[in-house]
Amino acid sequence: MEARASLSYARIAPRKVKIVIDLIRNKPVGEALAILKYTPKAAAEIVEKLLNSAIANAENNHDMDLESLYVSEIYANQGPTLKRIRPRAQGRAFRIRKRTSHITLVLKEKE
């Protein structure tokens, strides 16, 4: 039995999210929430909301025991890139890539 939560089109680059999600992979949910609460990264807040959503899904939809839940899978894939232009000297333009992420989190119960 597993509980999932996913977030699509998060306006943060996947490489920035991966730094945070590597901290909580294979951790119990209580410990994972504590780590995210005190991680000073922009992605920590996004991943914390996603983890709370997955916990709620586990509790309400699958009748899973909160004490035995752990983060079994978590990954961030690249979403579409928003292309913007920054004016530069002598009429030139530089491309700015605003990257997006698709983050998926899976919780399972320890046996």
C-alpha positions in Angstrom: 0.0 0.0 0.0 1.3 3.4 -0.9 0.2 7.1 -0.7 1.2 9.5 -3.4 1.3 13.3 -3.8 2.6 15.2 -6.8 3.1 18.8 -7.8 3.4 19.8 -11.4 4.8 23.0 -12.9 6.5 24.2 -9.6 8.4 27.4 -10.5 11.8 26.2 -9.2 14.6 24.5 -11.1 14.8 20.7 -10.5 18.5 20.9 -9.5 17.5 23.2 -6.6 14.7 20.8 -5.5 17.0 17.7 -5.7 19.3 19.1 -3.1 16.4 19.2 -0.6 14.7 15.9 -1.6 18.0 14.0 -1.1 17.8 15.0 2.6 14.5 13.2 3.3 14.6 10.1 1.0 14.0 6.9 3.1 13.3 8.9 6.3 10.3 8.5 8.6 7.7 11.2 8.0 8.2 12.9 11.4 11.9 13.2 10.9 11.4 14.3 7.3 9.1 17.1 8.4 11.6 18.2 11.0 14.4 18.3 8.4 12.3 20.4 6.0 11.2 22.8 8.7 14.9 23.8 9.4 16.3 23.6 5.9 17.0 27.2 4.7 16.2 26.6 1.0 13.2 27.8 -1.1 12.4 24.3 -2.2 12.0 23.1 1.4 8.7 25.0 1.8 7.3 23.5 -1.4 8.4 19.9 -0.5 7.0 20.3 3.1 3.6 21.2 1.7 3.8 18.2 -0.7 4.8 15.9 2.2 1.8 17.1 4.3 -0.5 16.4 1.3 0.9 12.9 1.0 0.4 12.3 4.7 -3.2 13.5 4.5 -3.8 11.2 1.5 -2.3 8.2 3.4 -4.5 8.9 6.5 -7.8 9.8 4.8 -7.8 7.7 1.6 -5.8 4.6 2.5 -6.3 4.3 6.3 -2.5 4.0 6.8 -0.8 4.2 10.2 1.0 7.6 10.6 3.6 6.2 12.9 4.9 3.6 10.4 5.0 5.9 7.3 8.3 6.7 5.6 9.3 8.5 2.4 9.9 5.5 0.0 10.3 7.5 -3.2 10.7 11.2 -4.0 12.0 12.6 -7.3 11.9 15.9 -9.2 11.7 15.8 -13.0 12.1 18.8 -15.4 9.0 20.5 -16.5 8.6 22.9 -19.4 11.0 25.9 -19.5 9.6 29.4 -19.7 11.7 31.5 -22.0 12.2 35.2 -21.3 14.4 37.9 -22.8 16.8 40.3 -21.1 17.9 43.3 -23.1 21.7 43.7 -23.4 24.1 46.3 -24.8 23.9 47.4 -28.5 20.4 46.1 -29.1 21.2 42.5 -28.3 19.0 40.2 -26.2 20.0 37.4 -23.9 17.7 34.4 -23.2 16.7 33.7 -19.6 15.4 30.2 -18.9 12.9 30.0 -16.1 12.8 26.3 -15.3 9.9 24.3 -13.8 9.7 21.0 -11.9 7.4 18.1 -11.5 7.9 16.7 -8.0 6.5 13.3 -7.0 6.4 11.9 -3.4 5.5 8.3 -2.4 4.9 7.2 1.2 4.8 3.5 2.3 4.3 1.8 5.6 7.2 0.0 7.3 6.5 -3.7 7.9 
